[in-house]
Amino acid sequence: MRAEREREPQVEEEPAAPPAKKKREPYLDNVKFVLIALVVMGHSLVPTLKAHSASSVYLFVYMFHMPAFVLISGYLGRNFWHSNAKINKLVDTLLIPYVVVEIGYALLRYGLGQKWTLTIIDPAWLNWYLVALVLWRISTPIWTRMRQPLLVAVVIYMAAGFSEISGDFSIDRFFGLLPFYVLGLLLKPEHFDLLKPTWVKITSAVVLVGAAGVAILIAPHVPRDPIYFRYSFKAMDMSWWMGFGVRAAVLVAALIMTAAVLALVPRRETWFSDLGTRTLYAYLLHGVVVVIAKDQGWLSFPWLYGPLGVAAIASSSLALAIVLCLPETRKLFKWLLEPRLVWLYRRPSPPPAAKDAPTAEAAPTAKESSAAVPR
C-alpha cells in the first residue's frame, strides 16, 4: 500500500490567476470632459461679450467651471505624495508643458504680428492653471495635517481680497481658488454618492435653471472681475465691506452650482468618457485655435452677436474639444506635452532591511555559534 501511494502522481496546483485590473470609473472622466468643453466655449465667447446672450452665458459658465475643475484636481490629488510617479508628473506634465506653452504662445503671437513678449514668471492667459496646480500640489501635505483646513482656506481666500497680489506664478489664482482645492482634498467617494438620489438631481436642475435666469437678468449690469477669482477689493473698486460680501457670495454661488453640475453629469459609461481622460491636451491646445480665430476675425462676424451666435460658438467649441481629446491628438503631441523624463529622476531606494530581526536561517541555537552564517 505504501509503494502504491508513492507511485501515485502528484497533482500540481495551478498558479492563482492574477487579480483582474480594476475598471476605471467613468464618472470623473465625464465631469472633466464636460468642464473642458465649457472652458473652450468660455474662451471662444470673449469677442462677442458685448451681446447680451453671450455675456449671460459667459457669466453663467465662469461662475462654476474653473471652481469645479479645481475641486476635482484636489480630489484626485489626495494621495499625490504617496506615489513617486505622481510626484514626477509635477515636472513631466505640468512644468515642462508650462514652459513649452509659454514659448509656443509667444511665437504664435509674434507670428500673427504682435509684439514679442515672453515672461515665464507671469503665466500667459490659460497657462496660469498649470503653475497654480503645482503650488496646490506642493501645499497638499500642509492641508492634510490641519484640523480645520477648509475653514483656514476660506479665511485666506477672504483675506486675500485686501492684498494687491500680483499674477506672478499664478499666486492670485492660487489664493482665489484655494477653498475649492482644499474641499476636493477632503472629499471621499461617499460624498459624491450623496448626489445620486433623484430628488438631488431634480433640485440641481432647478438650481442651474435659476442661475441661468439670474445670469440673464444681471449680466449687462455687473462687472465680471469677481468671477475670475483673482482681483483685490481695490482692483475691483469696492469698499472692504462690499468686497467681503461679493467675495463670499461668489464663493457660495460657485459651490452650489458646482454641486449641481456634479449631480447632473452621467455616472455611466458615455460616448465622451474616454475623451475625458485626455483633457490636458484640449486645455493646452485649444488656445492656439482660439487665438488664431480671434486674430483673423472669425469670432467677430455680426451674426455671432446673438443667441444664434452663442449656439454656433458652443457647438464649434464642443467639436474642437472632441478633436483635441482624441487619442490621435495625444499620440501626435505626447512627446511635447507629456515627455517621459525618466533620466531626470533617481530610482527610489528600496526600504532598508531590518538589521536586528533574526531570520530562521541565522537564528542561533544551543548547539551553534551566533556567528553570521555564510549564504
N, C-alpha and C positions, 0 to 999 in steps of 0.2 A: 504493500500500500504506500509505503514511504517512497519507493522508487517511482511509482506511478505519479505521485504528487510532484516529484522532482521533474518528471518528463512533461508535465502539463505546461503548455505555452503561457508565458506571462503576457497579459494584455496591457499594452502601454496606454496610459491615459493621454487623451488628446489635449494639446495645449489650449488653455482658455482663449476664446476669441477676444480680440482687443475690444475695449468698450467703444460703442458707436459714438461718432462725433456728434456733439450736441448741436442741434439745428439752430441756426441764427434766428432770433426773434425779429419779425419784420416790423414791429410797431415803431421803434425808434427810427428805423430807416425810412419808414413812411413819413414820420414827422420831419425828418431832415430834408427830404425832397420837397415837401410842401413849403417849408420855410425858405429853401434856396430859390424856389420858383418865385416866391414873394420878394426876395432880395433883388433878383434880376428885374422884376417888374417895377419895384420902387425906384431903382436907379434909372430905369428907362422912362419913367414918367416925368422926371425933373424938367425937361424942356417945355412941357405943356402945363406946368403948375399954375399958370395964370387962369386956366379954365377951372370953373367950379368943380366939375366932375372929377378931374384929375387931382385937384387939391384935396378933395374929400377922400378919395381912395388912398392917396398918399398918407394923409393923416391917420386914417384907419389902420393901414398896414404898419406904419412906423411906430405905432403905439405898442405893438407887441412882438414884431417879428424878430428883432435882434435880442430883446429880453428872453424870448423863448429859446433862441439859438444858444445864448449864454447859459441859460438854465440847463439845457441838455448837455452842453460842454462840461458843466460842473458835475452833472450826474455821471457822465462817462469818465470823469477824472477822479472818481472816488478812490480807486485803487492805483492811481497813477504811479506813485512812488514805490509800489510793490513789484514793479516789473522793469528790468533793465532795458528791454526792448522799447517800452513806452517812454522811458527817460531819454533814450537815444533819439526818439521822434521829435523831441524839442528842437533838435538841430536839423534832422533829416527832412521833416515835413512842415516845420514852422519857420525856423530862422533862415535856412538856405532858400526856401521859396520866397521868403520876405525880401531878401537881397536881390534875388533874380527878378521878382516882380517890380521892385523899385526901379531897377535899372531898365527893365523892359518898358515900363510906362514912361520913363524919362525919354527913352529912344523913340517911343511911339509919338509922344507929344512933339518932340523935336522934328520927327519925320513929317508931322502934319503942319509944320510951320510955326510952332510955338517956341518960346524961349527955352533954352536948355536949363533945366533945374533938376538937381539931384541932392536931396538931403536925407541921408539914411536914418538920422535920428528922428525925423519928423515924417511919419508914415504918410504916403500919398493915398488919398481917397480911401478905397476899401481895404487897403493893406493894414489899417490900424488893428484889425481884428487879430491878425497873426501875432503881433507884438503883445497885445493885451492878453491873449490866451497864454502866451509864455509866462507873463507875470502872474496870472491867476494860477497856473500850474505850479510855479515856484512857491507861491504862497499857500498852497494847499495844506502842507503839514501844520501850519500855524492855525488855520481854521479848524482842522480836525482835532486839535488839542484844547480848544476853548470850550468853556462850559455853555456859553450863550453866543455862538458865532454869528447867528443871523441878526441878533439884536445889535451886536457890535458893528456888523457890516452896514446895517441901516443907519446907525448913528454916524458912521464915517461918511456914508452917502449924503446924508443931510448936511453934515458939517462942511463937506466939500463945496457946497454952494457958496460959502463965504470966501473961498480961496480962488485967486486968479491962477489956476493950474494951466500950464502950457500943454500943447499937444505932443511935446517930445516924448517918444517911446510910448505913446498912447496912454499916458498917465491920467489924462482927463477921462477917457472912457473906462480905464481900469477902475476908478472910483465911482464913476457914474453908473456902471452896470454891475458893480460888486455884489449887491444883495442877491441878484439872480444867480450868480455863480455859486455863492455860498449856499443858497437854498438848494441848488442842484446837488451840491455835495452831501446835504443832509437827507435827500430823498432816498427812499428804498422802493423796490418793486411793488410792495403792497400799497404804497401811496398812490401809484398810478392806477392800481386796481380800484381805488375809490372813485375813479372817473368812469367806470364801466356801466353802472346802472342806467336804465333808460331815462329815468327822471333827471339824472345829471346831464345826459346828452340833450334832452329837450330844453332844460334850463340854459345850457350852454348856447344852444342855437338862438334862444330868445335874447340872451346877453349880447351875442355878436350882432344880431339884427338891430338891437337897441343902440349898440355902439356905432354901427354904421349910420343910423339915423342921426345920432348926436354929431358925428363927423360931418355929415352933410349940412347940418344947421350951423356949426361953428367954424368950419374950415375957412371961410372968407374973412373971419373976424379975429382969429387968434394967431399969434406968431408960432412958427414951427420949432423955434430953438429948444424948448423943453423936451421934445420927443427925441432929440439927439443924445440926451443923457451925458452932456459934456460941458455945458456952459454955466458959469457962475451967475449969482444973482445980479452982480454989477454988469456983466456982459449982456444979460437979458433985460437990463434997465428996469430992475424990480427992487423994491424995498426988501429988507431981510424977511419981514413977516409975510409979505406976499410971495416971495421966493420960496419960503418954507412951505406955504400952503400949496403952491403949484407943484413943487418937487414931491411932496407927499401924495398929492392927488394923482400925479403921473405914475408914481410907483404902485399905488393901489390899483389904478386902472390897468396898468401893464400886467400885473399879477393876475387879475381877474380874467382879462382877455386871453392871457397865455393858458390858464387853466381851461378856459372854454375851448380853445383851439385843440389842446391836447386831448380833450374829451371827445372831440368830433373826428379826429383822424382815425381811419380804419386800423384795426389791430391785426387783421388777417393779411395774408399774402395778397398783394395787389400788383398791377402791371408796373408800378413805379417803385416797388420795394427794392429791387436790385439797383435801381438808379440812385437810391438814397445812400448807397454805400460809397459813392464817389462824388459827394457834394463839394469836396475841396477843389476839384477841377472846375466845376461850374462857378464857384465863388471867385477863383483867381483869374479865370479866363474870360468870363462874360464882360468884364470891364473893357477889354480890347474892342469887342464888338460895339459896346455902348459908346465908347469914346469916338470911334470912327463914325458911328451913326450920327452922333451929335455934331461932329465937325463937318460932316457932309450935308447936314440939314435934313436928314431922313426922318428925324423925330420932331420936325417943326412945320410940317405941312399944315395948312389951315384946317383941313378936315379932321386932324387929330385932336383939335381943341374942343372936345365934347365927349358925350358918352360913347359914341361910335369909336372915337379915337382911343379911349380907355380900353374898350373891348379889343381893338386891334393890337394895342401895345401889350395887353395882358396875354393874348393868345400867342403873339410873337415871342414874348418872354418865356412862356411855357415851352414853346418849341425849342428855343435856344437852350433852356435848362436841360431839356431831354437830351439834346445832341451833346452837350458838354458833360453829361453824366454817363454817356455810353462807354462800354468797355474799350471800344476802339479809340476814344479820346484819351483815356488813361494810358493805353498802350503807346499812343503817339507822344505823350508829354510826360510819361512817368520818369524818364531819365532826368528831366528838368525840375519837376515839381515834387518828386518823391525819390531822390537819389539814395542809394544804399551805400552809406559811407562806413562800411564795416571796418575799413583800415584805420578809421579815426578813433576807434574805441578799444580799450583794453578788454580782454576777456575777463568776466567775473571770476574771482578766485574761489576755489572750492572751499566749503566750510572746513575749518581746522578740525582734525580728528581729536577725539578726547584722549588726552595724554595719560590720565590716571586710570582709565577704565580698563580693567583686566579682561583679556579675551580668554576663551576656552582653551586656546592653544598655548597661551603664555602664562596662564594662571599656575602658580607654584603649588605643588602638593607636598605631602610629608616626606616623600621619597626623592624629590628632585630639587635641584637648586633653583633659586629665584633669578638666576641669570637669564638674559634675553635668549630666546630660542631662535636659532637661525631659520630663515624662511626661504 
